């Protein structure tokens, strides 16, 4: 006779492990905080600065602190121990080192091609450092070519004479946290004077851009260098600093919750032109299978006819309208009504511009 089946115990659900990129960002935030401290800091200071990361019992906090400390040191950040009345730490800036990075051949090739593509930008502000890194990668990894031919899409965009100097100024401002004063031309053609605390910059789809705190708007904004009329270092209007200075007396601190990746991947319909508005887009044909990639922030469902319907919040409806029209007849903006009216107006203007001229 077979034994009765064993009763399975209900195991308590465990919290999902944080994604690798989230854990890495958290360590980077901790390292940034540590490097900003000019006086020795204790474990309690770190816990107070990151209360959400160090929640739980004293034992759990101790375990997480030791794990994070080891991760920081593995990344080459040397912590000097100061055992006085209370154990404290300070970043030893004379003993920093870079940990060795081991790439598999496929990973090295991907990094190599990305680096070569970035180096094609004639005015890249870190071109010398980038070229040096590529040489080291070539020495450390076998099989990499001295040059990597690429398609024309990777060629650098046409650049103005002023762009090279602006990029050097921008790179220095980000590294030294110095405020920038610029004149910016909006989509309508109107020019405004801005004082900007630059948090980061990059190249996206052939466009150099910077992200920072705009003192005119009182909030973070993205600026494309092709629309910059003039750019210089220093305060232009002499107003008080909204973002606090850092411990070294630099113009500003970069907020701990600043997420450069979120700004880097912004779409035209994410720009802060107005309050959030719900939009509905239907994609068919060859666009249907890639609907989630085209509209990454949208909720996408499959329709019975094979099309995909995407719902998303937009803060620049005009940007979404123009993109949907650019996708062609396989894309339709279903809502809101104001967006459909705007699409009709743009199509009417295009039709009028291309209408044949009938001789009198």
ZIURSUL-V605441 format. One record per backbone hydrogen bond with DSSP energy under -0.5 kcal/mol. NH is the residue of the N-H (numbers start at 1). CO is the residue of the C=O. If there is no record, write none. Layout:
BEGIN
NH_CO + NH_CO
END
This chain:
BEGIN
11_9 + 23_19 + 24_20 + 25_21 + 26_22 + 27_23 + 28_24 + 29_25 + 30_26 + 31_27 + 32_28 + 33_29 + 34_30 + 35_31 + 36_32 + 36_33 + 37_33 + 37_34 + 41_89 + 43_87 + 46_42 + 47_43 + 48_44 + 49_45 + 50_46 + 51_48 + 54_50 + 55_52 + 61_57 + 62_58 + 63_59 + 64_60 + 65_61 + 66_62 + 67_63 + 68_64 + 69_65 + 70_66 + 71_67 + 72_68 + 73_69 + 74_70 + 75_71 + 76_73 + 77_72 + 78_76 + 79_77 + 80_78 + 80_90 + 81_79 + 82_88 + 83_81 + 84_82 + 84_86 + 88_82 + 89_41 + 90_80 + 92_78 + 93_91 + 95_92 + 97_76 + 99_97 + 103_101 + 108_104 + 109_105 + 110_106 + 111_107 + 112_108 + 113_109 + 114_110 + 115_111 + 116_112 + 117_113 + 118_114 + 119_115 + 120_116 + 120_117 + 121_118 + 122_120 + 124_121 + 127_124 + 130_126 + 131_127 + 132_128 + 133_129 + 134_130 + 135_131 + 136_132 + 137_133 + 138_134 + 139_135 + 140_136 + 141_137 + 144_141 + 149_147 + 154_151 + 155_152 + 163_160 + 164_160 + 166_162 + 167_163 + 168_164 + 169_165 + 170_166 + 171_167 + 172_168 + 173_169 + 174_170 + 175_171 + 176_172 + 177_173 + 178_173 + 180_196 + 181_232 + 182_194 + 183_230 + 184_182 + 184_192 + 185_227 + 186_184 + 186_190 + 189_186 + 192_184 + 194_182 + 196_180 + 197_213 + 198_196 + 199_211 + 200_211 + 202_209 + 204_207 + 207_204 + 209_202 + 210_223 + 211_200 + 212_221 + 213_197 + 214_212 + 214_219 + 215_195 + 215_213 + 218_214 + 219_214 + 221_212 + 223_210 + 225_208 + 227_224 + 228_225 + 229_183 + 230_183 + 232_181 + 234_179 + 246_250 + 249_246 + 251_177 + 252_177 + 253_244 + 255_253 + 258_255 + 260_258 + 263_259 + 264_260 + 265_261 + 266_263 + 270_267 + 271_268 + 273_271 + 273_315 + 274_315 + 277_314 + 279_312 + 280_335 + 281_310 + 282_332 + 283_308 + 284_330 + 287_284 + 288_285 + 289_285 + 290_287 + 291_288 + 294_290 + 295_291 + 296_293 + 298_295 + 299_311 + 300_298 + 301_309 + 303_307 + 306_303 + 308_283 + 309_301 + 310_281 + 310_308 + 311_299 + 312_279 + 314_277 + 315_269 + 316_269 + 319_316 + 320_316 + 321_317 + 322_318 + 323_319 + 324_320 + 325_321 + 326_322 + 327_323 + 328_324 + 328_325 + 331_328 + 332_282 + 334_280 + 334_332 + 335_280 + 339_336 + 340_336 + 341_337 + 342_338 + 343_339 + 344_340 + 345_341 + 346_342 + 347_343 + 348_344 + 349_345 + 350_346 + 351_347 + 352_348 + 353_349 + 354_350 + 355_352 + 358_356 + 359_357
END
